[in-house]
């Protein structure tokens, strides 16, 4: 049950958003997207412009500018991803406990926005590491509450589409960010500082849009089912489907080479000039943008798990192309297309599958459990790949990663959770009682 978010005086109860009342929709007709999905998509678009401006230049800034080794960059990149994992559960749990998903998301977005100007002052590895850790803390706080808002606003049969639209809008920002970074680097005398300054201004705009335009709804926990507590949040792993989804996300995350390393490998393989490096994320983002909504709809129709595993097969194919090497002009485009397809088939689709495996009152914590396992796994993968590249070389390191990924995909085929099928998964109401029993 929802009531309006009251800022000064109590407000009357609000009716559910159109997307949340989809059971009455006739077959063949699609419900209009909920305002929450579109508003959060706009926030993510603006925020990703800011974030991807920094992400696009950071690997080159650290490796070429500050002289980091691949191992050193792996440690920093692992920190960048791993810190957010430590606070995702906090954001998800607090959003569920107090029913303030929007407030937690706003704090997370605001914290990340504050970090952008700090990059202007950080010129040593420890200082940059501290700023990146703070930025990832903000991301960790906001991700689960934001995704909980999306899943709660969407009907179960339309979650793939809702997450697909959000991820497509998010990725539109990822398309704009590297272009801006590229233009600033070419036109500004002190290119990196200029990138960080513009990024800070754009991030502040994203927070403003969130505060003003994302509907503020407070979730009031009902008395039925399990109480919203930290113990109950961790107890969600007692649910078979969520446990399997979390385990698969963790296993596959351990075998995933981070984006920055993929771009460095692509440059290493093809000899792309440094001045074009900042545009490589653009190819991934373009493929993600074009494929996120179609693959989200496909997941709603045929099931989330086949699409999710298919995305990892696309990533495995990209690794194979990089290992094959060569100087064919289509090689970079093929790798970036497959890399973007991997994200389009996995990012929002995984959240749609996980949302169907947890009840509404634990939605934020349930999504955070999956995200935390995946983020910790990618943290370990970044450290491991950086070390392997340093001691073995790029090609042997990627060969090991590809072999491990192939094995993980085969194992996850056998672990297919039932809740990843279309329209599957528990919702609030009569099924809530088994949740308490499972905990």
N, C-alpha and C positions, 0 to 999 in steps of 0.2 A: 504494500500500500504506500502511496506517495502523498505528501502534502507539499504545498508550495514553499519555497525557501523564503522565510520572512526576514527582512533586513531591519525593519523598524516596528511594524505592527503585524499581528498575526494575519495570514492570508487564507482565503478559503481553499479547500482542497481542489486540486486540479485533476482534470480527466487525463487518462493515459494518452500518450502520443499516438498518432495514427498507426505507426508501424507496430505498436505493441498490441493492437487489437485486430491482428490479421486473420484470426479464425473465420471471420465472416466474409473474407474475400473469395470471390468465385474463382475456380480454376482457370488458369490462363491470364489472369489479371494480376498485376503487381501493385502492392501498396506503395503510396508515396513515402519517400524516405522521411524518417522522423527528423524534426528540427534539430534535435541534439546531435545526430550524426553529421548533418551538414555544418552545424556551428563548430563542432569539434574538428571536422575536416578542415575548415578554414583556419582554425587556430594552428593545427598541425602543419598546414601548408606554409603559413607565415613563419612558424618556428623552424621548420626544416630549411627554409631559405637561409636563416641565420646559422643553423647548425652545420649545414652542408658547405657553406662558405668556408668555415673553419676546417671541416673534415677533408675537404678537397685539397687544401694546401698543407695540412698538418704533417702527413708522412714525408713530403719533400722538405718541409721546413725543418723537421727533426733530423732526418737522415742526411740530406744534402747540406742544410744550413748549419745545424749544430753538430753534425758528424757522428750521430748515433750509429752503432752497429745494429745488424738485424736482431741480435739478442736483446740489446738495450731497447730497441723499438718494440720488440715483442713484450718485454716487461711493462713498458708504458702503455701499450695497446691493451694488454691484459688487465692492467689497472683500470684503464678507461672503461672496459666492459665489466670487470669484476666488481667494482665498487657499487655499481647500480644494483647488482644482484643482492647485495647485503641489505639494501633498504626497500626492495620491492615488496617483500612481505610486510614490512611496516606500513607502507602506503596502502596496500590492499586491505590489511587488517583494520587499520584505523578508519578507512573509508567505510567498511562494513559496520564497525562497532558504533560509530557516531552518525552513520547515514549521511556523511558529508563528502561524497566522492568529488564533487566539483571543488570544494575548498582544498582538499589534498592535492588535486591536480593543479590548482592555481599556485599553491606553495611550491610545487615541483617546477613548474614552468618559470616562476619568478626567480627561484634559486639558480636555475641554468642561465637565465637572462643576466643575472648579476655577475656571472663568471666571464662573460665575453669581454667587458672592459678590463678585467684583471689580467687577461692575456697580454695586454699592452705593457704591463709592468713585470711580467714573468719572462726572464731571458735565460734562466738556468734550468737544468733538468729537474731538480727537486721542486722548484717553484711551479714549473709547468705541470709537473705531476700532481701537485696539490690542487691547482686550479681545475685540472681535468677530473680529479676525484670529486671535487665539489660539484662540478657540472653533472657528473654521472649520478651523484646523490640526488640531484633534482630530477633527473630522468627516472631514476628508480622510484622516487616518491609518486610521480605523476602517471606512470605507465599503466599500472593495474587499475587505479581509480578511473582513468580515462576509458580504458577498454571495458570496465564494468558499466560505465554510463552508456557506451555503445550497445553492449549486449542487452542491457535492461530496456533500452529504447526500441530494440528490434524484435520482431516475432521470431520464434525458433527456426521456422522454415526459411527465413530471410536473413539470417545472421551472416551467412557467407557473403551475400550481396552488400549488407551494411558495412562489414569490415572491408570488403573490396573497394567500396566507394571511399571510405575513410582513408585507406592505404593509398588509393590513387591520388586523392587530394594531397595527402602527406607527401607523396612522391613527386607531385608537381612542384612542390617547394624544393625537393632535392634536385629537380631539373634546373630550376632558376638559380639556386645557390652556387653551384660550380661555375655557371656562366658569369655571374656577377664577380666571383673571385678571380676568374680568368681575366675579365675586363679590367678589374682594379689592379691586378698584378702587372698587366701590360701598360697601364696608363699612369699609375701612381709612382712617385719617386721612392717612397718607403712602402713598398707594396704590402708586406705582411701586416704592418701596423694599420694600414688603411683597411685591409680586409677585416681585421678584428674590430675596428671602430664601427664600420657599417654593420657588421654582424650584431653588435651590441644594440644598435638602434632598431634593427628589425626585430630582435628578440623582445624588446620592450613593447613593440606594437602587438606582437602575438599575445602577450600577457593581457594587454588592454582589451583586445577582442574577446578573450576568454571571460574576463570579468564582466564585460558589458553584454555579450550576446549569447553565451552558452546558458541555456535554461538552468536555473538553480533549483534542484529538487532534493528534498531530504527523504531518505529511505527510513521509514519507521519500522524497526524489527517487530514482527508479530510474536505471539507467545507460543505458537506451534513450532515443533521441530527443535533442532539443536540451538542453544544460545550462541550469540556472537561473542566468542572468547578466543584467546590465543590458542588454547588447547584444542578447541573445536576446529580452528583454522588448520592446524597441523593434522588434526584427525581426519581431515578431508582425504588424506592419502589412503585412508581405509577403504575408500570407494574404489572398486576395481577399475573402472574406466579411467578415472582421473589418475590413478597410480600408473596405469599403462601408458597413458598419454605423457605423463611427466617423465617416465623412464625412457620412452622413445625420444622425447625432446632432448633429454640429457645425453643419451648415447650418440645421437646424430650431431648434437652440438660439439661433442668431443672430437668429431672428425671433420669439422667445418673450419676451413682456413678463413681468417678474418678478411674483410673487404680490403683493408689497406694492403695486406700481403698479396691478395689477388692482383691488385693494381701494380704493385711493385714487381710481381712475377711476370705480369703482362709486359711491363716496360723492359724487364730483364730479357724476356724471350724475343721481343720484336725490335728492341732498340728505339722505342719511342723517345723523342727529345723531351728534355725536362720541361720546356715551355708548354708542352701539350699535356703534361701529366694531370693537371688540375681538371681537364675535361674528361678523363676516364670515368669518374663516377657518373658523369652525364649519360653515358651509354647504358650503364646499369639502371639508372633512374628512369630513362626513357622506356626501356623494356618493362620495368616494374609498373610504370604508369599505364602503359597500353594493355598490360595483361592482368592487372589486379582485379578489375571488375569482371571480365569474362571468366577468369578462373574461380572467382568467388561464386559466381552464378553456377558454374559447372560443379563446384563442391556442394552447393545446395541440392543439385539434381542427382548426382551419382554417388555422393558421399564425400566427406572431408578427407578421409584417410588415403584413398587412391590419389587424390590431387596432391596431398601433402608429401607422400612418398615419391610421386612423380616429379615434384620440384627438386628433391634430392638427387634423383637420377639425372636431371638437367645439370645440376652442379657437378655431378660425377663426370658427365660428358665434357663440361668446361675444363675440368682438371685433365682429362685425357687429351684435349686439344692443346693445352699448354705443355703437356709432356711430349706430345708429338713434335712441337716446335715448328720450325720452318719460317719462311718469310712471305707466305701468301698474304696479299693485301686484305683478304676477308677474315683473316684469323682474329684480329682484335674485335671486329664486329660480332663474330660468332661467339667469342668468349663473353663479351658484355651482354649479348642477347640472352644467353643461357644463364648468366649470373643474375640478371634482372628477372628472368622467368622463375628462377629458384625462389627469389623473395616473393614474387607475386603468388606462387603456389603454396607458400608455407607460412608467411607472416600472419596475415589476417585469418587464413584458413585454420591454423593451429588454435587461435583464440576462439574461433567459432566452434571448433570441436570441443575445446575445454569448457566453454560456457555451457554446453549441453550436459556436462558431467557433474555440475555442482548446482545446488539450489540458489535461489535468488539472494537470500540474505547473506550467503557466503561467497557471492560472485567475485568480489574484489580479491579476497584471500585465495580463492581457488585459482583464478587466473595468475595471481602472483606466484603461487607455488610452481606452476608450469614455467613461467618466465624466469624465476629464480634458478631452477635447475638448468635451464637452457643457458642463461647468462653465465653461471658458474662454469659450466662445461666449456663455453666459448672462451672464458678467461683462461682455463687450463690449456685449451687448444692453442691459444695465441702464444702462451709461454712455451709450450712444447714445440710448436712450429718454428718460433724464433730461434730456439736452441738448436733444433735439427738443421735449420738453414745455416746457422753459424758454424756448426761442427761438421756437417756432412755436405753442405751445398744445397742449392735451391731445388735441383731436380730430384735427388734422393728423398729430400724432405716431402716434396709434393707426391712422390710415388707412394710413400708410406701413408700419407693422408688419404690418397685415393683408395688404397687397398682397405684401410680401416672403414672408410665411408661405405664402400661396397658391402662389406660384411655387416655393418650396422643396418643398412637398408634391408638386407635379407632377414635379419633378426626381427626388425620392426614389422615386416610383412606378417610374421607369425604372431606378433603381439597385438594385432589389430584390435582396438577397443570398439565395443559395440556402439558406444555413444558417439562415435565419429560418423555414423550413418546420418542421412538427412532426417531432420525433425526428431532426432533421438535426444534423450537426455532429460533429467528431472527438472521440473519447474516447481514453483511454489504451489501449494495446495495439497491435494490428497496424497501426493507422493512424498511429502516432507517427513512423514513418520519414519520410513526406512532410513532416512539420513541420520536421525538420532541413533538408530540402532547400529548403524555402521560405525558411528563414532564411539 
